[in-house]
Amino acid sequence: MTDFEGIDEIVENANAVQLVFHVRRDWLADADAAYDEVRRKADACRRFLVSPAFKERFGMKPGSLMMKASRQPPADVMEEMARLGADVMVGNLPFLGETAAPTANCMICGRAGFQPNLMSMTDHGLTCPTCFNAWSMRANSTSFGSSYGLSSWQWARIVIAVSVLFIGFMLRVCT
């Protein structure tokens, strides 16, 4: 729980900030309340995302939204979340009034309650989807070329240039 109304979790890592809101209602039995909860919480998250308080607290880190739902939301809710750029995680969240024992913890951010099949293995151990995305982007950016400050295309240009110079030198020596 956070100090901000409508935001249930704030997940911050080295690369980004994720504002998470929970929808624990049944989409079939309590549809109106579930839709109202989604709208209210998504609006609260979006308002905080563009607020000066967000910039003051997190600086220039990009922010994103995530909705966690107990059950699969209807198609129109999924379309709205896609329009907002929000991720949707279904399952491992009990309905209102229910309790569920957490099954696994993320080894990077420390959040609990993940099902092992939703997690990914990294060199740090099991990680949640958010931390895995940040970890994989960091791993991709520290590949061979970028470890020397060059992209793969820049390395290819260097290899081509050296090859052309070598061929030119060899043609000059042979003639």
PyMOL commands that set and color helices and strands:
alter all, ss='L'
color gray80, all
select helices_A, chain A and resi 31-49+52-58+75-84+116-118+129-141+146-148+152-174
alter helices_A, ss='H'
color red, helices_A
select strands_A, chain A and resi 9-12+17-23+63-69+87-90+104-105+112-114+120-122+125-127
alter strands_A, ss='S'
color yellow, strands_A
deselect
rebuild
show_as cartoon
